[in-house]
Amino acid sequence: MIEDILVCYALQIVFTVGLIVLFGFIIALCNKRFYVNFGNYGRAVCYITGVIGTPIHECAHALFCVIFGHKVTEIKLYVINSADGTLGYVCHSYNPKNIYHKIGNFFIGIAPITVIAAILYLTAYLLLPEFVSTVNESFAIADFVLDIGKVFTGLLNVLQAFFLCAASWQWWVFIIIGIFLSLHMTLSRADVKGAMSGMFFLLVTVLIADVILGFVSGNLLNVFTRKVLSMAGYLLCIFVLALIISVTAVLLSFTFKAIKRI
């Protein structure tokens, strides 16, 4: 019984929190490389893309503040030439004795990653529906649990389908919108610190829920785990799309770097 509970718990956390952390980290590395390649022009590009990306980043924080009952005390959607280089921020307060509020810190912190990735997915669905279908078919959490090698096979299929769409104007529109948004998915140190403060309470709460479900009925725990993994499948799809855009942005930045040298 205990072993089954721990296995289900591990699957739930790895394919939810784990996916968020993994893709958030890789996308942050891509964005950092992008700005480095632009050199002295990096800050200007950040300001230009920030006109759209930063307000959405901050609105994502504010949205989850509302969802988790935090009070938004101050919000700046877009600020240029701030003392510390910050383009925007959201200040919020909460009841430190409220577990729901504490768990909310995690979701508020990582909100830009999930919200912007979801917007990119919706944009792709409207502009490149066949490509999105390929993404959905190529990435199924249930398959990956049984065969991790399918991750790489699915990724190759998706990349091929993505660049085959380059002949259409919709692809270019998606690239432009995607770059403006994906470059501002990166979490600040304050975002990460806030998310970490809520992660412990989230992990403990999920574990307690799994223990209760496991002792009440093993079937209930399995059903709950399948629901979580089903949701994780959507997470994986939207994050893969966001990562593809980030990688494409990096490739374009290398092109700019090469032209600049010439």
Protein Blocks (a to p, Z undefined) as FASTA:
>chain_A
ZZmmmmmmmmmmmmmmmmmmmmmmmmmmmmmmmmmmnmmmmmmmmmmmmmmmmmmmmmmm
mmmmmmnopacfbdcfbdghifnopabdcdddddfklmklmmmmmmmmmmmmmmmmmmmm
mmmmmmmmmlmmmmmmmpcfklmmmommlmmmmmmmmmmmmmmmmmpmklmmmmmmmmmm
mmmmpccfklmmmmmmmmmmmmmmmmmmmmmmmmmomklmmmmmmmmmmmmmmmmmmmmm
mmmmmmmmmmmmmmmmmmmmZZ
